[in-house]
């Protein structure tokens, strides 16, 4: 590249050449060199990039309102921020998502991109910071320690909304299957052994309830994320932020984002505390664990097709083997469970990062943010995949289910109140020894009439469908 392809930027460590067309500057360049960790740039988390821009826009409006920033610069900064919120310039957010410095590199990347775009809007050259400066103007009345946590909260709220929508769609899909399978009788199992009859609809209904409960818990946990520390500056004392700044900044940010944000009552505590993220991660782990349990059930119930349970059929989405012709594997539940394992691991990471915070600041929020983002986004993708590629296409092997009920020793439990425990036990033992069905033996021993047996073994009574 020629000399004209670069511009010169400087910081406390000295001068560096920056690509002339880059909107970022020397602080971002240092971070690029210092943190080649994941290979994932900040732009991979679009919600966080937009969150940073939203905070900077609210700060510009607040600084203008309080007389700290002239309207020309404030409007240019606001326009640049709005463009980023609308999806532009995201490729300029290049620092690695995992970084030292408690998020300082992410904040400076945002400051530099916004400053240089604002300079363009004003008709000035990139890097001409005498006209509009990343720190003096874009970062005015702020520090990384209140900007970054606030942006993370905005990003997380918006990210969780998509996951909540995916969970609601899954809940509906399970409820639809519960209605479809309402009268399909099967054997329930405890400890993988025959228990008592139920319906396949009841089984799928429990999945709908489970997903719905987790969705509600996740929505509740997200409410804690609406408390922000904007205006706290470095440690929560509000140094370098004028009187009224935190209240005005929260008001402007709520207007920009459309979120019911509130300022923490204790900014010093809020600046060092990441408990809301720990709680949210714990709920995400709960969602993941229960989702994986459901997937384990689907794999068991569909196992076979002839040597397993074979009670339901999962949609065939791809060939299952490079050596066994005709084999189909439950690949969708398998991939969802793997996401669940990742979420559990992310929760451990978040737990350790939260525990390692010291004194007035937790320096490890970048790994907390990265872990939360992966858990939320991967869970959302897993939920949508499971719903569309698996749940909606599940069918029941009704005849096989009926036969397993007829042949199950557990069927005798339904007859116990009429036959008595001793007689029922004798029938169970004979059925076990001979391989014959319970109903067949009851009729043979003339313990019940056919009509009585039909009444006792009706699907409605077996599955207690009246309740």
C-alpha positions, 0 to 999 in steps of 0.5 A: 500500500502507498503512503496515501493509503494510510493516516497517522494516529497516536496515543500515549504509546506513540504514533501508528499508521492506520488504513485511510479508509478505516473508521477505527483508530490507534486504540482499536489497532492496539487491541487487534494486536493484543487480543488475537484470541477467538477470531470473532470480532465485536461485529459478530455480536450485532446486538452489542454493537447496536447497544454501544451505539445506543448508549453513545447516542443517549450520551450525546443527547444528554450532554447536549441537554446539559450544555456540555456538547454543542448541537453541531457535534451532538447531531453528528454523533447522534447521526453516526450512532443511528446509522450503526443502530440501523446496521451500518458500519458493523464491519468496523467493529473489529476488536476480539470479543474476548479482551483484557481491560474490562471492555475498554477496547470495545468502548474505544472501538465504538468511540473511534468509529462514531467519531470518524463517521461524525467527522465525515458527516461534518465534512472533515477528514477521518482522524482530524480529532481537533474537530471532534474527538473520540474521548473528549466528545463521543465519550464525554461524561462516560467511562468504559465502566458504565458504557460497556455494562449498560450496552451489554444489558441492552444487547442481552435484553434484545437477544433474549427476546428472540430466544423467548419467541423461539421458546414460545413457538416450540411450546405451541408445537408441543401443544399441537402434538399433545392435541393430535395424540390426545387419545393414543394410549401407551405405557408410561415408564419409570426408571425405564420400566413399565409403569402405568398407562397414559396417552402420548398426548399427555407425554407431549403435553408435559413438554409444552408445559416444561417449555412454557415454565422455562420461558416464564422464568427466563422472562423474569430473569431478564427483568433484572437486566433492565437496571443500568449504571450509566452515569456511574463513570469509573467506579460509581461515584459519578466523577466527571458526570454532571449533576442530573446526568445519570437520570437524563442519560437513562431517560434518553437511552430508554427513548432510543431503545424503547426499553423500560430501563431504570438507573440503579439506586447504588451506582457503586454497587451496580458497577462492580456487581454482575449478579444479574448475569449469573442469575440469567445464565443459571436460568439459561442452564435450566432451559438447556438441561430440560431441553436436553432431557426432552431430546433424550426422551425423543431419542428413546421413544423413536429408537429402533425402528424395530429393535428399540421402543419404536413408539414415535417416528422423527422426521428423516432429515438425512442419511444416518450412516456411511456403511449401514444402508437405510439407517436414519439417526435422530440428528436434530435432538443430538445437535440440540443436546450438544448445544445444551452441554455448551450452555452448561459449560458457559454457565461455569465460565460465567460463574468463575468470571463473576466470582473473580471480580475484585473491589470496585470493578469486574474486569472479566465482563467480556468473557461473561458477555461472550458466554451469554451471547453464545448461550442465548444465540445457540439456544435460540437456533437450537429451539427453532431447529428442533421445532421446525426440523423435528417436532412438527413432523413427529408421528405416532406408531399407534398400533405398536403403542396399543400392543405394548399396553395390552402386553404390559404387566403394568396394565394389571395396576389398572385392575388392582382396585377391582381384583384386589392386590393378591389376585392382581399379583397372581395375574401379573406373575402368570403373565410374566411367566407365560408371556401372555397378556393380562387381559387375556388371563383375566378373562380366562380365569373369569375374574371379570366380564368382557364388558367390565374389562373394556370399561376398566381398560378404556383409554379415558380411564387408563389415562384419566383423561377426565381430569 
